[in-house]
Amino acid sequence: MGLLDRLLGRSKKAAGDLMNDQQLRQEGAHQERAGAAEDQAQLHEDLAREERQREASERAAQDTTNP
């Protein structure tokens, strides 16, 4: 959803520039930042999930090699 928000925000900013509508431009900038934040949050969640899976795999491997 972050990508869509970034694209919509960028479009609103451009529309605000064309129509000289500062409120629309600010709304677009806010939506674009929110989309970028969502993307960053998802990236960190994915990295954390990968780290948890790696740790679980290492523990499982240690449990099978250490009776």
Helices and strands as residue ranges (DSSP letters): H 2-19, H 22-65
